[in-house]
Amino acid sequence: MNFNPLAFRNIALRISSSLKSCRDIPLKKKEEEAWIRTGISRLYYAAFLIARDKLSLNSYTRSDVHKLVINKLANIDPIAKDKLSELRKKRNQADYNIRERMTINDLLWSLAIAEDVIKRLLKN
């Protein structure tokens, strides 16, 4: 794997930290939710790409790759499977449901879940 998916997590960490402290990112109030949604999405992809690599599915390119990765995770870590599935739901909300407001709490929840999934996958 050439690209390190942890870079996505690091971006999300920076977004989260900046939103909590109002630093680093020159932020207009109306852009805050866009940053939150971006952070949630990047956290999912960090965890997903690490899981996909762990399962040696990097060359699998069909549209059901997300479902396949989540289902196959059950064989190595059922808790990571459940958490990645929940994180995917949150990412789908963030990316596609523009009528539902996303808050810093959604980002912080996603951060905690993603960190746990990543930790579990990197230790196995």
Contacts in CASP RR format, 6 or more apart in sequence:
PFRMAT RR
TARGET T0000
AUTHOR 0000-0000-0000
METHOD contacts of the structure
MODEL  1
MNFNPLAFRNIALRISSSLKSCRDIPLKKKEEEAWIRTGISRLYYAAFLI
ARDKLSLNSYTRSDVHKLVINKLANIDPIAKDKLSELRKKRNQADYNIRE
RMTINDLLWSLAIAEDVIKRLLKN
1 49 0 8 1.000
1 53 0 8 1.000
1 58 0 8 1.000
3 49 0 8 1.000
5 45 0 8 1.000
5 46 0 8 1.000
5 47 0 8 1.000
5 48 0 8 1.000
5 49 0 8 1.000
5 50 0 8 1.000
5 53 0 8 1.000
6 46 0 8 1.000
6 50 0 8 1.000
6 118 0 8 1.000
7 46 0 8 1.000
8 42 0 8 1.000
8 43 0 8 1.000
8 45 0 8 1.000
8 46 0 8 1.000
8 49 0 8 1.000
9 42 0 8 1.000
9 43 0 8 1.000
9 46 0 8 1.000
9 47 0 8 1.000
9 114 0 8 1.000
9 115 0 8 1.000
9 118 0 8 1.000
11 39 0 8 1.000
11 42 0 8 1.000
12 38 0 8 1.000
12 39 0 8 1.000
12 40 0 8 1.000
12 42 0 8 1.000
12 43 0 8 1.000
12 46 0 8 1.000
12 107 0 8 1.000
12 110 0 8 1.000
12 111 0 8 1.000
12 114 0 8 1.000
13 111 0 8 1.000
14 24 0 8 1.000
14 25 0 8 1.000
15 25 0 8 1.000
15 35 0 8 1.000
15 36 0 8 1.000
15 38 0 8 1.000
15 39 0 8 1.000
15 42 0 8 1.000
15 107 0 8 1.000
16 39 0 8 1.000
16 104 0 8 1.000
16 107 0 8 1.000
16 108 0 8 1.000
16 111 0 8 1.000
17 23 0 8 1.000
17 24 0 8 1.000
18 24 0 8 1.000
18 25 0 8 1.000
18 27 0 8 1.000
18 35 0 8 1.000
19 25 0 8 1.000
19 27 0 8 1.000
19 32 0 8 1.000
19 35 0 8 1.000
19 36 0 8 1.000
19 104 0 8 1.000
19 107 0 8 1.000
20 104 0 8 1.000
25 35 0 8 1.000
27 35 0 8 1.000
33 101 0 8 1.000
33 102 0 8 1.000
33 103 0 8 1.000
36 94 0 8 1.000
36 102 0 8 1.000
36 103 0 8 1.000
36 104 0 8 1.000
36 106 0 8 1.000
36 107 0 8 1.000
37 94 0 8 1.000
37 95 0 8 1.000
37 102 0 8 1.000
39 94 0 8 1.000
39 107 0 8 1.000
39 110 0 8 1.000
40 90 0 8 1.000
40 91 0 8 1.000
40 94 0 8 1.000
40 102 0 8 1.000
40 106 0 8 1.000
40 107 0 8 1.000
40 110 0 8 1.000
41 91 0 8 1.000
41 94 0 8 1.000
41 95 0 8 1.000
43 87 0 8 1.000
43 91 0 8 1.000
43 107 0 8 1.000
43 110 0 8 1.000
43 111 0 8 1.000
43 113 0 8 1.000
43 114 0 8 1.000
44 87 0 8 1.000
44 88 0 8 1.000
44 90 0 8 1.000
44 91 0 8 1.000
44 110 0 8 1.000
44 114 0 8 1.000
45 91 0 8 1.000
46 114 0 8 1.000
46 118 0 8 1.000
47 84 0 8 1.000
47 87 0 8 1.000
47 113 0 8 1.000
47 114 0 8 1.000
47 117 0 8 1.000
47 118 0 8 1.000
47 121 0 8 1.000
48 66 0 8 1.000
48 69 0 8 1.000
48 84 0 8 1.000
48 88 0 8 1.000
50 117 0 8 1.000
50 118 0 8 1.000
50 121 0 8 1.000
50 122 0 8 1.000
51 69 0 8 1.000
51 70 0 8 1.000
51 73 0 8 1.000
51 80 0 8 1.000
51 84 0 8 1.000
51 117 0 8 1.000
51 121 0 8 1.000
52 58 0 8 1.000
52 60 0 8 1.000
52 65 0 8 1.000
52 69 0 8 1.000
54 76 0 8 1.000
54 121 0 8 1.000
54 124 0 8 1.000
55 69 0 8 1.000
55 72 0 8 1.000
55 73 0 8 1.000
55 76 0 8 1.000
57 65 0 8 1.000
57 68 0 8 1.000
57 69 0 8 1.000
57 72 0 8 1.000
60 68 0 8 1.000
62 68 0 8 1.000
66 88 0 8 1.000
69 84 0 8 1.000
70 81 0 8 1.000
70 84 0 8 1.000
70 85 0 8 1.000
70 88 0 8 1.000
71 81 0 8 1.000
73 80 0 8 1.000
73 81 0 8 1.000
73 84 0 8 1.000
74 81 0 8 1.000
76 124 0 8 1.000
77 120 0 8 1.000
77 121 0 8 1.000
77 124 0 8 1.000
79 120 0 8 1.000
80 116 0 8 1.000
80 117 0 8 1.000
80 120 0 8 1.000
80 121 0 8 1.000
83 113 0 8 1.000
83 116 0 8 1.000
83 117 0 8 1.000
84 117 0 8 1.000
86 113 0 8 1.000
87 110 0 8 1.000
87 113 0 8 1.000
87 114 0 8 1.000
87 117 0 8 1.000
90 106 0 8 1.000
90 109 0 8 1.000
90 110 0 8 1.000
90 113 0 8 1.000
91 110 0 8 1.000
93 100 0 8 1.000
93 102 0 8 1.000
93 106 0 8 1.000
94 102 0 8 1.000
94 106 0 8 1.000
END
